[in-house]
Amino acid sequence: MNFVERSGGIDMAEPYEMLIVDDERIEREGVKSLIRKYQLPFHVAEACDGSAAKEFLQSHPVDVVFTDIVMPLCNGVELARWIRTAMPESITVIYSAYGEFEYAQKALEARVLKYVLKPLCPERFRAEMEEVALLCEQRRSRRREQEQWQRRKRRSALLRALYAPAEAPLPSWPDPRPRGMALLETADRFFDRSGDQLDAFCQTAFPGGDLLILNERQGLLLFPWEDGASPLPGVWDTLSGFWRERQVARFFAAFGTPFSHPRDMAAQLSQLEGLMENAFFLPESAPLFLDAPTERRSGEKDEEQRCIRALEEQAKLRSAPDFRQALSRLTAYYACREQLSSVYVKCVFFRLLHLLMEGRTAEEESLRMEQLARCRSLDELSAALEDAFGKSAPPEPPVPSYSQMVRQILDIIRRDYAKNIGVEYLASCVRRTPGYLNTVFRRETGCNLLKYLNQYRLEKARELLSQPEAKVSAISEALGYSTPSYFIMQFKNHFGMTPGEYSGQFRRTP
């Protein structure tokens, strides 16, 4: 009776696949026992003769065939000759009690790598199979190098199809399935620094897909689109898990619709780039879908000009509460506008900033302009303009005007500001969701919760820096900042000078 059996063997990360072929079960068990004893890197399957082995190999290619010679139906030499033609990448090892020259000669003619005599000598077996494992690894490495070369070649062709489709032949997919497209974007530089990590992750998470690095903040993921339910929610969950694990602050994915030919890539990428403009107006990381109706709505036509006029007026009057209220109205207006460019919004804020900078030095205005240009979201833009207005710590009305929840949050911040706390931690303290807490906090105080916490820390930093012997590194650590460089950047963005420049005003001169 022909049969094939599998054995799990030992726990190995990437074992090589081996098929043991022998009509004697006790012989097969003996080979498996030696593999387990010496912890050889092989995952074992078994067949009772050459005919069963050929049937198995047609659907289960292996790295090594370890076969006896004398067997019914199909002997080991016949099997080796068949493997030489049908599976040239597989290694054949013959073991037999027949040590005569004619068998060895036939085995060598069939390109058998090893000829091992029965009964097996354990130490000799170990040495021979370690050599076989080394050869398997060399072949695996060559295959990987070939796959990497093919992948690079395909991605180069895909990039040409995106940006110069008329100048080069279109590439072909590795399989016939339709493709999905996701334009990936991070608020800060990522793809030029950690794109290789994401690429390796995507090769495992999305087999058959390709990640194209477009620039330091953008990448394009192409992935097979299976029939049935949309894979997009699962793709987003997988990607967001990767970024959150690496503590990437803001990240987005704009998903397109399935397509079957590379010629459709350029047009869809253009659509996704337009869709990604909406990420500027989103308060946190989120997916965007090309075929989904937008939830943003048009605001009142005259609202924008009313808000701008109010900001211009309050900038002259130097009324911080009224300025903040007008800025909040303008931000809310932009957040609900359809088909609005982030470039246009930044131009409006640049104009307002120029008005605020009247009477200030050209250097300070330039610094504020650079700060505004670096903003990656509408909330950042609003915060930067508010800082430019000269606001330091957010004003606090009398405590009774706050709700109990907000008063509790303020107490926690005053007590634990130097610890590693954030919106999620604060929300857990009052048993609310981060989104709900931030909404209530901003409504009552006029300030984003995370921004309030950062400004509170910076005000404490300014107090400490006023001491003559203050050290920037010590203050950074005391206030819970991850690195002194991050603290310096935050302080400069908020006060327009570095901590060293600020503390220099209080140092004793000899």
Rosetta blueprint (number, residue, H / E / L):
1 M L
2 N L
3 F L
4 V E
5 E E
6 R E
7 S E
8 G L
9 G L
10 I L
11 D L
12 M L
13 A L
14 E L
15 P L
16 Y E
17 E E
18 M E
19 L E
20 I E
21 V E
22 D L
23 D L
24 E L
25 R H
26 I H
27 E H
28 R H
29 E H
30 G H
31 V H
32 K H
33 S H
34 L H
35 I H
36 R H
37 K H
38 Y L
39 Q L
40 L L
41 P L
42 F E
43 H E
44 V E
45 A E
46 E E
47 A E
48 C L
49 D L
50 G H
51 S H
52 A H
53 A H
54 K H
55 E H
56 F H
57 L H
58 Q L
59 S L
60 H L
61 P L
62 V L
63 D L
64 V E
65 V E
66 F E
67 T E
68 D L
69 I L
70 V L
71 M L
72 P L
73 L L
74 C L
75 N L
76 G H
77 V H
78 E H
79 L H
80 A H
81 R H
82 W H
83 I H
84 R H
85 T H
86 A H
87 M L
88 P L
89 E L
90 S L
91 I E
92 T E
93 V E
94 I E
95 Y E
96 S E
97 A L
98 Y L
99 G L
100 E L
101 F H
102 E H
103 Y H
104 A H
105 Q H
106 K H
107 A H
108 L H
109 E H
110 A L
111 R L
112 V L
113 L L
114 K E
115 Y E
116 V E
117 L E
118 K L
119 P L
120 L L
121 C L
122 P H
123 E H
124 R H
125 F H
126 R H
127 A H
128 E H
129 M H
130 E H
131 E H
132 V H
133 A H
134 L H
135 L H
136 C H
137 E H
138 Q H
139 R H
140 R H
141 S H
142 R H
143 R H
144 R H
145 E H
146 Q H
147 E H
148 Q H
149 W H
150 Q H
151 R H
152 R H
153 K H
154 R H
155 R H
156 S H
157 A H
158 L H
159 L H
160 R H
161 A H
162 L H
163 Y H
164 A L
165 P L
166 A L
167 E L
168 A L
169 P L
170 L L
171 P L
172 S L
173 W L
174 P L
175 D L
176 P L
177 R L
178 P L
179 R E
180 G E
181 M E
182 A E
183 L E
184 L E
185 E E
186 T E
187 A L
188 D L
189 R L
190 F L
191 F H
192 D H
193 R H
194 S H
195 G H
196 D H
197 Q H
198 L H
199 D H
200 A H
201 F H
202 C H
203 Q H
204 T H
205 A H
206 F L
207 P L
208 G L
209 G L
210 D E
211 L E
212 L E
213 I E
214 L E
215 N E
216 E L
217 R L
218 Q E
219 G E
220 L E
221 L E
222 L E
223 F E
224 P E
225 W L
226 E L
227 D L
228 G L
229 A L
230 S L
231 P L
232 L H
233 P H
234 G H
235 V H
236 W H
237 D H
238 T H
239 L H
240 S H
241 G H
242 F H
243 W H
244 R H
245 E H
246 R L
247 Q L
248 V L
249 A L
250 R L
251 F E
252 F E
253 A E
254 A E
255 F E
256 G L
257 T L
258 P L
259 F E
260 S L
261 H L
262 P H
263 R H
264 D H
265 M H
266 A H
267 A H
268 Q H
269 L H
270 S H
271 Q H
272 L H
273 E H
274 G H
275 L H
276 M H
277 E H
278 N H
279 A H
280 F H
281 F H
282 L L
283 P L
284 E L
285 S L
286 A E
287 P E
288 L E
289 F E
290 L L
291 D L
292 A L
293 P L
294 T L
295 E L
296 R L
297 R L
298 S L
299 G L
300 E L
301 K L
302 D L
303 E H
304 E H
305 Q H
306 R H
307 C H
308 I H
309 R H
310 A H
311 L H
312 E H
313 E H
314 Q H
315 A H
316 K H
317 L H
318 R L
319 S L
320 A H
321 P H
322 D H
323 F H
324 R H
325 Q H
326 A H
327 L H
328 S H
329 R H
330 L H
331 T H
332 A H
333 Y H
334 Y H
335 A H
336 C L
337 R L
338 E L
339 Q L
340 L L
341 S L
342 S H
343 V H
344 Y H
345 V H
346 K H
347 C H
348 V H
349 F H
350 F H
351 R H
352 L H
353 L H
354 H H
355 L H
356 L H
357 M L
358 E L
359 G L
360 R L
361 T L
362 A H
363 E H
364 E H
365 E H
366 S H
367 L H
368 R H
369 M H
370 E H
371 Q H
372 L H
373 A H
374 R L
375 C L
376 R L
377 S L
378 L H
379 D H
380 E H
381 L H
382 S H
383 A H
384 A H
385 L H
386 E H
387 D H
388 A H
389 F L
390 G L
391 K L
392 S L
393 A L
394 P L
395 P L
396 E L
397 P L
398 P L
399 V H
400 P H
401 S H
402 Y L
403 S L
404 Q H
405 M H
406 V H
407 R H
408 Q H
409 I H
410 L H
411 D H
412 I H
413 I H
414 R H
415 R H
416 D H
417 Y L
418 A L
419 K L
420 N L
421 I L
422 G L
423 V H
424 E H
425 Y H
426 L H
427 A H
428 S H
429 C H
430 V L
431 R L
432 R L
433 T L
434 P H
435 G H
436 Y H
437 L H
438 N H
439 T H
440 V H
441 F H
442 R H
443 R H
444 E H
445 T H
446 G L
447 C L
448 N L
449 L H
450 L H
451 K H
452 Y H
453 L H
454 N H
455 Q H
456 Y H
457 R H
458 L H
459 E H
460 K H
461 A H
462 R H
463 E H
464 L H
465 L H
466 S L
467 Q L
468 P L
469 E L
470 A L
471 K L
472 V H
473 S H
474 A H
475 I H
476 S H
477 E H
478 A H
479 L L
480 G L
481 Y L
482 S L
483 T L
484 P H
485 S H
486 Y H
487 F H
488 I H
489 M H
490 Q H
491 F H
492 K H
493 N H
494 H H
495 F H
496 G L
497 M L
498 T L
499 P H
500 G H
501 E H
502 Y H
503 S H
504 G H
505 Q H
506 F H
507 R L
508 R L
509 T L
510 P L
